[in-house]
């Protein structure tokens, strides 16, 4: 999705540049500036939004007498360890 967005914004910049070259005017220059601004902004936000390292922290509250199972990674239910906890 991000790559597609950047490709489309790059195509818009090229199209606006061609329009500004073939028919100079304030409208074509504004379109070129807008396309360049959108491409620059998308690139900056794409670089800054990298996935965080490690798994996100999880928390859970269970009422008295309840059983809470929260799966973040490997979960085993009904193994030997469950019989010892009862």
Protein Blocks (a to p, Z undefined) as FASTA:
>chain_A
ZZmmmmmmmmmmmmmmmmmmmmgcfklmmmmmmmmmmmmmmmmmmmmmcccehjdddddd
ddehiacdddfbdcdehiaklmmmZZ
